[in-house]
Amino acid sequence: MPSYTPPLRDMQFVLHELLGAVDQLKAIPRYADVDAETMDAVLEEAGKFAAGVITPINLSGDAEGCTLDKTHHTVTAPKGFKEAYQQYVEGGWPALSCDPQYGGQGQPMVMNTCVFEMLNSANQAWTMYTGLAHGAYAALHAHGSDMQKKLYLPKLVSGEWTGTMCLTEPHCGTDLGLLRTKAEPQPDGTYKITGSKIFISAGEHDFAPNIVHLVLARLPDAPKGSKGISLFVVPKFKLKADGSPGERNPIVCTGIEHKMGIHGNATCQLSLDGAEGTLVGEPNKGLMAMFVMMNGARLGVGNQSLGLTEVAYQNALAYAKDRLQMRSLSGPKAKDKPADPIIVHPDVRKMLLTAKAYAEGGRALATWCALLLDQAEHHPDQKTRQDADDMVALLTPIVKAFLTDNGFTATNTCMQVYGGHGYIHETGAEQFVRDARINMIYEGTNTVQALDLLGRKVLLNQGATLKKLGAQIEALIRAEGVNESMAEFINPLAGLADKFTKFTTEIGFKGMTNPDEVGAAATDFLRVAGHLVFGYLFARMASVALKQIAAGNADPFYAAKLQTARFYFARLFPETATLMITARAGVANLLDTEAALA
């Protein structure tokens, strides 16, 4: 069975040494009392829960899956899942970063992000139940009426109730403008909602006495397309006058999907037959409200793959140190044994270091984004809020797509380290691969994220936000460009930064004459952008490590950080050269293919 050790030392490095999170947060009045010791203590306790409570039920939960009672439309989660959730609630974890007005602890989002990375490493399928509840809280907190907030937020914050987001329908996935679910207004101000939803994660389960569904639907006079979508809150059980669950609402699970991975999470088909709901926000403005949840989910999905990358790496590393196979090409290394451990082989190290680099780069990026979110939402200075919000908007599709692409690559390479043992269930390696695969698909496929990044976040505003990122990269290059010990990191970063500007301009000009050129280049563009951000962060991490070593710090952590950064720049960063070639290949070889695809 796989094991998990929370990467607390690297989290502390990113929070305190790379990002200076405490000083950044202290500039925000609501976080003025935040200190490093408290943050570290919270993460240590979260790590104990992740490693000790939900890691042991991950492999068994995958094997058992969820069970649907078709007569009563109820779903039972795998053994131990419900009990683990009760421990999670009793520990106060759902409330960590929520508003104190509704019973939350008011801690920064950056802390919550680190907690969720560990939960995702331990058990992604279980963690999705909690993550969706937090997303429902965020959407209602931003757009709910005072009455909706009073009725629902305290229960979501405490974890007594859970939540979902109900978007997808059998005939439409990402294109929500095609959805058909109808909402009929009633004299009492409620709405009767009828339709079908599919792929609803955590849509039915036995964890909580009520589930708060956020449902997209159309009003009778709604315009066609995405401009005619409204958002409704539809509880599993209607609420009595005192706010407690009452009569069963006709929103029921009619089936659970038989999936490649995340078997422990109930991915439901939901049928609404006149289910009672209330409007969230303004009529026909539902996507605006739902995007609060969707954007948070996109960052959360990147965090899911980060968690899987880390746990897959840990277990593959342990296996590689223990498994004996052949001798080193340069001569025996374990002379007292019949063969050497496979970690002596260069290609095994390449696979392990690929996962390690993607985990450490991903952690730095995900944590930076969370810190920017705290600034965007709560910093007292308007310009700081706007700059942070712009940067989060730019980085969100990169977090979602780059980290999930990397996560699938990393879990695959870690399974390869195991050889045949990786292909069987008991080691857990193949589960990490299967669980990681969905992350590239849901919450907007990675191609959709690429189109969002290039089309909306870069070209639509003439690269204004990209220039803000470029200014930060340029500042690092200027500061470290004369430092010989940083040359191996700064030189490739500076080279890509220069090429990236020309690369972006070229694609933009092509897109002005033929928009399909943007579609043809977008996926490659996103990966180049991802490496640019990773390169920036790895160069900063290397700078911190070099300064610590120069100051006489003998902690081997810093030597390891430098070695990982060197591997990243030597072996992974050069992918950008090929990506820019393929992105520039144009659209003709994709669209002028009627004979090939006949």
Disulfide bonds with the S-S distance in Angstrom:
none
